[in-house]
Each structure stands twice: as C-alpha cells, then as structure tokens.
Amino acid sequence: MLHADHFRGRSGPFSALELLARREPTTVWVGPHPHCASPPAPPPTDFASLRRVSVQPSQPRDDTCLSWWTVDLFVSVDGRVAAVTLDLWDP
C-alpha cells in the first residue's frame, strides 16, 4: 500500500491488490504493454532485466483513460516477484 497525499491528481492510499481484486475483465501482458493514450513506457531501470507481467483492465470502467491502471509484476528467473509497480492515469 502506497500512502501518499496526492499522486497524479488523485488522493491515496493506493493498493495494487485492491485494483486486482475488482470484478472487471483484465488483460495480462508479458513484456511491454500499451498505455491508455501514450506509447509503452520502459520498466524502471532497477527491474529492466526481470520478466515483466502486467495486468490492466480490458476496458476501463468509464471508457476513458481516467479509470485506466496497470499493475506490473517484475519476476526473477527463479519465479519470485521481486517488485510491484502501480501505474495510474492522470485525471
């Protein structure tokens, strides 16, 4: 859980697990994934050598980028999750 007063125009706390637990269709990507309205972004430098598994809504709830999100899992060669990042679209 990320505790932050404001992040990209939203107010926290933020939880990747809460987004993943929603009852909405999702798409899973391995490697680079699309963003809502921008080109794919590179992974954080510290995790660039790890396998990237991403989960994002198949169709944002309001059909706009405002409810778009991605949870990225960075997986080591032995199959362990080494890092989790959460990407929220700017409102």
Sequence and secondary structure as in RCSB ss.txt:
>XXXX:A:sequence
MLHADHFRGRSGPFSALELLARREPTTVWVGPHPHCASPPAPPPTDFASLRRVSVQPSQPRDDTCLSWWTVDLFV
SVDGRVAAVTLDLWDP
>XXXX:A:secstr
 B  S BTTB S B HHHHHHSSS EEEEESS   SSS      GGGTTSEEEEEEESS TTSSGGG EEEEEEE
 TTS EEEEEEEE   
